[in-house]
Amino acid sequence: MKTIAPTQPALIRRAGLSLFSAILIAGLAACAGTPPTAQMALSKAAVERADTSAAVDAPVQVAAARLKLSQANAAFANKDFELARRLAEQAEADATLAESQARSARSARSLAEVREGIRQLRDEMSRK
């Protein structure tokens, strides 16, 4: 039996793929080992912002954001940076959701007030 050696372009592709895989794995490992300090700061700011602006109108989402930020801080302290990063991102998303829901609730109240004002004006006009 005669074996056929791979052609040179095939070897180059295979070597390039192996090099790419090695770089990708090294990059992912480096990211996992890097403390997510920037993400933690962003998340903390988002939760604080939501705490002041959305606590009344979206208390469940604000509480979820606070809890996830607390868990992220614990994971960060334990040097579980991947978990800390994930929880911090979730805390930021929950805080953003809380702010959006609070804005929506305020807008709904404003709309209801405007509609009530229009209804009162119509009532006055129909009496005259």
Backbone as CSV, one residue per row, in Angstrom:
resi,resn,N_x,N_y,N_z,CA_x,CA_y,CA_z,C_x,C_y,C_z
1,MET,0.827,-1.177,0.000,0.000,0.000,0.000,0.871,1.239,0.000
2,LYS,0.460,2.136,-0.778,1.215,3.369,-0.904,0.422,4.491,-0.225
3,THR,1.052,5.216,0.708,0.379,6.344,1.342,0.729,7.598,0.581
4,ILE,-0.243,8.437,0.522,-0.047,9.695,-0.201,0.199,10.797,0.822
5,ALA,1.310,11.479,0.637,1.651,12.573,1.548,0.767,13.774,1.221
6,PRO,0.342,14.518,2.242,-0.473,15.700,1.979,0.332,16.717,1.173
7,THR,-0.375,17.468,0.378,0.288,18.491,-0.433,0.743,19.631,0.465
8,GLN,1.633,20.439,-0.043,2.181,21.531,0.762,1.096,22.537,1.157
9,PRO,0.180,22.952,0.250,-0.874,23.881,0.686,-1.745,23.287,1.793
10,ALA,-2.011,21.990,1.734,-2.815,21.357,2.781,-2.075,21.403,4.118
11,LEU,-0.761,21.188,4.083,0.026,21.261,5.313,0.023,22.675,5.881
12,ILE,0.127,23.638,5.002,0.131,25.040,5.444,-1.217,25.388,6.074
13,ARG,-2.302,24.949,5.440,-3.636,25.205,6.006,-3.777,24.554,7.379
14,ARG,-3.342,23.314,7.479,-3.441,22.588,8.744,-2.590,23.280,9.818
15,ALA,-1.389,23.726,9.454,-0.524,24.420,10.405,-1.142,25.760,10.799
16,GLY,-1.712,26.444,9.826,-2.367,27.730,10.111,-3.553,27.557,11.031
17,LEU,-4.338,26.507,10.811,-5.484,26.221,11.654,-5.038,25.889,13.072
18,SER,-3.967,25.108,13.189,-3.442,24.768,14.509,-2.942,26.006,15.235
19,LEU,-2.259,26.892,14.513,-1.750,28.123,15.108,-2.914,29.002,15.548
20,PHE,-3.926,29.121,14.697,-5.109,29.912,15.031,-5.786,29.360,16.279
21,SER,-5.931,28.048,16.347,-6.556,27.403,17.512,-5.758,27.678,18.776
22,ALA,-4.454,27.590,18.685,-3.599,27.832,19.847,-3.721,29.277,20.323
23,ILE,-3.750,30.209,19.383,-3.884,31.628,19.739,-5.245,31.885,20.372
24,LEU,-6.290,31.300,19.811,-7.634,31.465,20.339,-7.735,30.918,21.761
25,ILE,-7.207,29.753,21.995,-7.241,29.147,23.331,-6.446,29.991,24.313
26,ALA,-5.287,30.464,23.889,-4.468,31.309,24.765,-5.193,32.610,25.085
27,GLY,-5.860,33.176,24.092,-6.612,34.412,24.304,-7.758,34.213,25.274
28,LEU,-8.479,33.124,25.114,-9.582,32.840,26.026,-9.084,32.595,27.441
29,ALA,-7.994,31.913,27.562,-7.423,31.663,28.883,-6.979,32.969,29.520
30,ALA,-6.414,33.856,28.738,-5.975,35.147,29.268,-7.169,35.968,29.726
31,CYS,-8.265,35.936,28.960,-9.460,36.680,29.345,-10.043,36.133,30.633
32,ALA,-10.046,34.825,30.773,-10.622,34.201,31.961,-9.800,34.535,33.200
33,GLY,-8.519,34.760,33.035,-7.662,35.034,34.174,-7.516,36.507,34.490
34,THR,-8.050,37.373,33.663,-7.924,38.802,33.863,-9.067,39.307,34.739
35,PRO,-8.767,40.032,35.795,-9.839,40.570,36.633,-10.722,41.538,35.838
36,PRO,-12.035,41.380,35.937,-12.954,42.233,35.167,-13.230,43.561,35.876
37,THR,-12.188,44.307,36.181,-12.358,45.531,36.963,-13.218,46.566,36.247
38,ALA,-13.054,46.703,34.937,-13.848,47.681,34.199,-15.320,47.292,34.214
39,GLN,-15.608,46.011,33.987,-17.003,45.554,33.987,-17.613,45.714,35.379
40,MET,-16.833,45.446,36.402,-17.331,45.602,37.772,-17.693,47.066,38.036
41,ALA,-16.851,47.984,37.583,-17.116,49.408,37.785,-18.360,49.846,37.012
42,LEU,-18.494,49.383,35.769,-19.680,49.719,34.972,-20.942,49.200,35.638
43,SER,-20.883,47.987,36.109,-22.044,47.372,36.748,-22.417,48.096,38.030
44,LYS,-21.413,48.440,38.814,-21.674,49.169,40.061,-22.346,50.499,39.770
45,ALA,-21.856,51.216,38.773,-22.451,52.502,38.413,-23.889,52.330,37.920
46,ALA,-24.128,51.305,37.117,-25.471,51.056,36.592,-26.442,50.712,37.719
47,VAL,-25.998,49.903,38.663,-26.863,49.515,39.784,-27.145,50.732,40.673
48,GLU,-26.139,51.546,40.936,-26.352,52.749,41.740,-27.326,53.702,41.056
49,ARG,-27.180,53.854,39.740,-28.078,54.718,38.976,-29.515,54.192,39.047
50,ALA,-29.671,52.890,38.866,-31.003,52.283,38.924,-31.568,52.369,40.333
51,ASP,-30.706,52.250,41.326,-31.151,52.310,42.718,-31.772,53.661,43.034
52,THR,-31.232,54.718,42.459,-31.771,56.051,42.732,-32.940,56.405,41.826
53,SER,-32.925,55.921,40.586,-33.964,56.345,39.647,-35.101,55.352,39.457
54,ALA,-34.902,54.100,39.807,-35.905,53.086,39.481,-36.374,52.264,40.669
55,ALA,-35.866,52.540,41.854,-36.187,51.702,43.010,-37.679,51.680,43.321
56,VAL,-38.368,52.787,43.096,-39.795,52.862,43.403,-40.632,52.161,42.338
57,ASP,-40.277,52.359,41.071,-41.096,51.850,39.974,-40.722,50.448,39.505
58,ALA,-39.530,49.982,39.811,-39.096,48.638,39.387,-38.273,47.989,40.501
59,PRO,-38.876,47.804,41.673,-38.102,47.310,42.811,-37.572,45.885,42.642
60,VAL,-38.297,45.046,41.933,-37.859,43.655,41.753,-36.590,43.606,40.906
61,GLN,-36.571,44.370,39.824,-35.405,44.378,38.946,-34.194,45.021,39.628
62,VAL,-34.444,46.071,40.410,-33.344,46.714,41.134,-32.766,45.741,42.166
63,ALA,-33.640,45.019,42.857,-33.169,44.037,43.842,-32.367,42.933,43.163
64,ALA,-32.815,42.491,41.989,-32.077,41.458,41.250,-30.700,41.982,40.837
65,ALA,-30.643,43.229,40.395,-29.369,43.825,39.996,-28.427,43.924,41.195
66,ARG,-28.964,44.357,42.350,-28.140,44.449,43.562,-27.601,43.080,43.973
67,LEU,-28.470,42.071,43.935,-28.064,40.715,44.322,-26.956,40.188,43.405
68,LYS,-27.131,40.361,42.098,-26.113,39.866,41.155,-24.800,40.623,41.306
69,LEU,-24.878,41.923,41.588,-23.648,42.680,41.810,-22.947,42.192,43.077
70,SER,-23.720,41.893,44.100,-23.148,41.353,45.334,-22.480,40.001,45.074
71,GLN,-23.147,39.157,44.299,-22.570,37.855,43.952,-21.316,38.032,43.098
72,ALA,-21.336,39.013,42.201,-20.159,39.290,41.369,-18.990,39.737,42.237
73,ASN,-19.276,40.574,43.232,-18.213,41.014,44.148,-17.629,39.837,44.919
74,ALA,-18.486,38.908,45.334,-18.000,37.725,46.054,-17.144,36.853,45.141
75,ALA,-17.592,36.652,43.903,-16.817,35.856,42.949,-15.476,36.532,42.652
76,PHE,-15.496,37.854,42.539,-14.265,38.613,42.288,-13.294,38.422,43.454
77,ALA,-13.820,38.495,44.674,-12.972,38.317,45.859,-12.380,36.911,45.903
78,ASN,-13.120,35.932,45.389,-12.634,34.546,45.341,-11.776,34.268,44.107
79,LYS,-11.525,35.317,43.331,-10.712,35.234,42.106,-11.331,34.332,41.036
80,ASP,-12.649,34.181,41.083,-13.382,33.483,40.026,-13.829,34.562,39.039
81,PHE,-12.875,35.012,38.224,-13.097,36.182,37.392,-14.124,35.951,36.291
82,GLU,-14.198,34.753,35.767,-15.191,34.468,34.721,-16.601,34.594,35.297
83,LEU,-16.838,34.020,36.445,-18.151,34.125,37.094,-18.430,35.568,37.483
84,ALA,-17.423,36.246,38.000,-17.593,37.656,38.381,-17.983,38.495,37.173
85,ARG,-17.325,38.264,36.042,-17.633,39.014,34.826,-19.072,38.745,34.371
86,ARG,-19.447,37.480,34.372,-20.797,37.098,33.926,-21.868,37.719,34.833
87,LEU,-21.667,37.617,36.139,-22.639,38.180,37.082,-22.685,39.705,36.995
88,ALA,-21.538,40.324,36.792,-21.506,41.785,36.655,-22.257,42.223,35.404
89,GLU,-22.094,41.492,34.317,-22.833,41.808,33.093,-24.337,41.647,33.314
90,GLN,-24.720,40.597,34.023,-26.140,40.376,34.312,-26.686,41.473,35.225
91,ALA,-25.893,41.895,36.200,-26.316,42.976,37.094,-26.529,44.258,36.306
92,GLU,-25.628,44.532,35.384,-25.767,45.727,34.547,-27.027,45.640,33.690
93,ALA,-27.281,44.473,33.120,-28.481,44.284,32.297,-29.748,44.441,33.142
94,ASP,-29.756,43.876,34.348,-30.916,44.025,35.230,-31.136,45.485,35.612
95,ALA,-30.051,46.209,35.869,-30.162,47.621,36.223,-30.719,48.429,35.053
96,THR,-30.260,48.122,33.855,-30.763,48.813,32.657,-32.239,48.503,32.455
97,LEU,-32.622,47.254,32.657,-34.027,46.868,32.555,-34.863,47.611,33.588
98,ALA,-34.366,47.709,34.802,-35.086,48.424,35.862,-35.320,49.877,35.471
99,GLU,-34.283,50.514,34.951,-34.438,51.917,34.526,-35.453,52.047,33.404
100,SER,-35.426,51.132,32.453,-36.377,51.173,31.337,-37.804,50.964,31.827
101,GLN,-37.980,50.006,32.721,-39.318,49.756,33.243,-39.809,50.924,34.082
102,ALA,-38.919,51.556,34.816,-39.306,52.729,35.603,-39.717,53.879,34.683
103,ARG,-38.965,54.100,33.610,-39.339,55.148,32.644,-40.695,54.842,32.035
104,SER,-40.914,53.585,31.712,-42.186,53.176,31.131,-43.336,53.420,32.101
105,ALA,-43.134,53.081,33.369,-44.174,53.302,34.380,-44.467,54.794,34.548
106,ARG,-43.423,55.617,34.561,-43.622,57.065,34.687,-44.355,57.620,33.469
107,SER,-44.003,57.118,32.305,-44.682,57.564,31.082,-46.151,57.162,31.098
108,ALA,-46.435,55.957,31.569,-47.821,55.494,31.646,-48.622,56.366,32.612
109,ARG,-48.009,56.732,33.744,-48.703,57.619,34.689,-48.947,58.991,34.078
110,SER,-47.952,59.506,33.370,-48.115,60.819,32.718,-49.218,60.766,31.671
111,LEU,-49.243,59.720,30.896,-50.291,59.562,29.885,-51.666,59.495,30.538
112,ALA,-51.768,58.763,31.628,-53.051,58.661,32.338,-53.488,60.029,32.853
113,GLU,-52.543,60.826,33.356,-52.869,62.173,33.834,-53.353,63.062,32.697
114,VAL,-52.686,62.991,31.551,-53.096,63.793,30.395,-54.494,63.371,29.936
115,ARG,-54.723,62.072,29.866,-56.052,61.591,29.457,-57.134,62.035,30.443
116,GLU,-56.814,62.008,31.726,-57.782,62.458,32.727,-58.065,63.946,32.559
117,GLY,-57.031,64.727,32.286,-57.221,66.160,32.040,-58.097,66.407,30.827
118,ILE,-57.875,65.643,29.770,-58.702,65.777,28.552,-60.144,65.403,28.868
119,ARG,-60.333,64.335,29.638,-61.690,63.910,29.994,-62.403,64.997,30.791
120,GLN,-61.695,65.630,31.735,-62.297,66.695,32.538,-62.664,67.897,31.675
121,LEU,-61.791,68.244,30.720,-62.093,69.345,29.809,-63.325,69.040,28.968
122,ARG,-63.430,67.830,28.480,-64.606,67.453,27.690,-65.873,67.518,28.529
123,ASP,-65.785,67.073,29.772,-66.937,67.141,30.669,-67.378,68.585,30.872
124,GLU,-66.407,69.475,31.094,-66.731,70.906,31.275,-67.362,71.490,30.025
125,MET,-66.804,71.122,28.858,-67.342,71.640,27.602,-68.767,71.146,27.333
126,SER,-69.051,69.920,27.708,-70.382,69.386,27.459,-71.426,69.973,28.399
127,ARG,-71.000,70.474,29.558,-71.923,71.123,30.506,-72.301,72.506,30.065
128,LYS,-71.490,73.141,29.283,-71.740,74.548,28.887,-72.546,74.644,27.644
